[in-house]
Structures are given as structure tokens and as C-alpha cells.
Amino acid sequence: MQKTSAEVDMNKRQKYLGQKGLIALITFLSAFIPLSTDLYLPALPGMAVYFKAPVNLVNLTLILFFIFFSAGMLFWGPLSDKYGRKPVLLTGLTVYILASLFSACVVNVYQLIIFRVFQAIGGGAAASVAMAMVKDTYDGKKRESILALVQSMTMICPITAPVLGAILLKFISWRGIFWTLTGIGILALAGALALEETIGKRYTGTIGQTMGRLGVVLKNPGFSSLLSVFALAGIPTFAYLASSSYIYIDGFGLSEQTYSYFFALNAVFLLLSPMLYLILSRRFNRGSIIITCFAVVAMSGALIGSLGNLGPWLFAVTLIPSTIASNCVRPPGTNLMLEQQQEDTGSASALMSCVSLLMGSVGMLLISYDWSNIILALGILNLIVGLTCGVLWLLISKRSFIKQVPQMQLMQQHQAKHKTTIADQ
């Protein structure tokens, strides 16, 4: 397959990273959320005991991380349109490293909450810049494949991070987890130093005008309507993230190590879901895949609520369809949203990640309520979200203000027809 002119140019510009190195860096930066959360999930119950703090207070180190991570992206994304991806990335990663370092040295839960907030703000630069770099580098025809690859590889972190965290806890305390995150930040900083700037045309307005571009993007009906659908779709995943350790460790009485295996099992399907979309998209229409996935999320919610309490394995099995379906829609959803906005890529990327995380935080807050049956609550949440997203998608997907992306299978048929024509000539 021949490379596009944009890809050839990017290889030339990425003197130190090259094309593969650039994709690896984008993937690593996109993984900052699971790295910064999943690695210390097995330690949450033990941290509550260590600080003599209630569960809902310790959970704030998780919930506020997502909220301020989202806020950080709204700050860094527009700035990257004005000053470039690399300067913003270097600044944000420096904040992340220092906050991780101080988190390892706290003496009470309130200090930990504060430094987790700063860690989140710094980490927001990584996520917003990573998404913008994909749009900078690839056009609509290949972007969906790259997004699926990056999102699939990013899911390796949820598989390995809880297991690694549980292993680390056998030899070190929870403080060692934050020392590990400090090292991860330093590694990302090294990659950022090797990065050649990816943005082509920069925004030339003032700082105030730069931040105001967020509003301009939100006024785009195609972008904002799609954002409302696909942001809601992430609520069940985040609700599971916040409740999983309590369900498996406190509810089913499993050890931290065994819990990490169950968490990793679910994360395997997170890894496979984006690639599954690429396979399905060669046979089926994008819209049909999306509506089917939302229906599967709702069905899975019903199964979780009715069977999930019968044992850890039944809970895990009934959760898997929702995991697959809710993440199978991420590549087409992300690509459709990026296609709606031809300029202000940093602002658009920041809004996409921010709103998705805010909706995820809503899911975490809802599941953190003192439910008498947390598994039933999780099942009902999946059911409601699946049905709601399905209805919204049917209402907006065919509207004239939605800019469509060519279907992958249609593109392949066109390419095959073009090759046949050339051969006949």
C-alpha cells in the first residue's frame, strides 16, 4: 500500500520518532487515564483503612481526577492550537510529574486529593494533544483505522495496570504506585522531547479569543449532537471502573490479586473491541453497527441486574457484552466527531475528551451512592444508557447537519474497482 503525501511528509518531519514512533507516542499519551487510575485501583480499599477515611472520601481521589482531567483538557486543547502541540505537552507533563511525586509523599487523604487534582490537570495535556495529533497527521479515510489501532492498544493498560498494581502492593505500599506514575510521566516527557511539531496552521488570536474557540466548536450542531450521544455511551464503563474493586473484593470476598485478574479479563475485551469494529465495518454499515451496539449495552444491563449477583463469574460474563459494545462504537464515533470540525482541532479534541470524562464522572458519582445492591444499580445504569443512546442516535444520525465519513467497505470497493479499471486499460 502506498503512503499518502501527508504520511510521507510526517515521516520526514518526525526525524527522531518516525511514523511508528509517532503512533506509539500518541498511544502512550492516550493511555494516561487508565495508567493514572487503574494502576492504583487495587489499593483503594487499603487506602481507606490506612487514612481511616470513608470510602466515598477516598473515591474522591478517583472522581476528582476525572473532573479536573476534563477541565485541564479544556485549558490545554485550545492553547495547543495557538502555541503548538509540543510546548503544551511538555508543560503539562512537567506538572503531571511533580504532582505524582508529591502524591507519593502525602500524610493524609486531603493532601492526596489536592495533588491528584494537579496530576489530573497536567495529564489533561497528554490526552488533548494526542487526539489533536491524530487529526493533524491523518485524513478522514485513514483516521478511523488509526483511531481503532490507538484505542485498541491503549486498552492494554487497563489489562496490565491493575495486575501490576496488585503485584506492586505485595512488595511496596500504595505510595510506590505514585512513584511508578512519576516514572511513567518522565518516560512520556522523553518521548515529547523527541517529537517534531505536528500542527500546520496555528490560531493567531489572543488568549481570550483562543479559549473562546471552544464555544465556536460547540455551536457546530453536527459536532455537539454527536458528542451528546457518544459521551453518554461511556457512563457504564466509568461506573464499573469506580465500583469494580468493591464488587469483587468487598462484595464477593476476593483477594486483591484475584480481583486484578477479573478486571484484566474485562479489559481484554476493551482491547479487542476497536479492532472488532474494523472487521465488522468491512461487512456492515457504520450506522447499523452503532445502533446494534447500543442495543447490546441495554441487553447486557438487563443480564447484569438479573444474574450478576449470583457469583463473580456470572457478573463478569454478563458484563462482557456491554464492554464490547460500548467500546466498539468509539472509533466510528470519534472519527465522525472529528470530521465535523475542520479547524480548531485542539479545541474539538479537548471538548470530546472533556465531555466524555465528565459523563464518566457522573457515572462514577451515581454508582458511588450507598446502594443496597450495587450490581443491580450497575445493570440498570447500563440498560438506561443503552436505550437512551440508541434513541438519540436514531434521531440525529441522518440529519442534514451531520457530515458523513465514507464507509470503509465502500472505500475498499471503490479502490478495487479503480485497480480493475487500471488493469483493463
Secondary structure, DSSP 4 states (H G I P E B T S, - for coil): -PPPHHHHHHHHH-TTTHHHHHHHHHHHHHTHHHHHHHTTGGGHHHHHHHTT--HHHHTHHHHHHHHHHHHHHHHHHHHHHHH-HHHHHHHHHHHHHHHHHHHTT-SSHHHHHHHHHHHHHHHHHHHHHHHHHHHHH--HHHHHHHHHHHHHHHTHHHHHHHHHHHHHHHHS-HHHHHHHHHHHHHHHHHHHHHPPP---SPP-S-HHHHHHHHHHHHT-HHHHHHHHHHHHTTHHHHHHHHHHHIIIIIIS---HHHHHHHHHHHHHHHHHHHHHHHHHHTTS-HHHHHHHHHHHHHHHHHHHHHHGGG-HHHHHHHHHHHHHHHHHTHHHHHHHHHHH-SS-HHHHHHHHHHHHHHHHHHHHHHHTS--S-HHHHHHHHHHHHHHHHHHHHHHHTT-TTSPP---HHHHHHHHHHHHHHHHH-
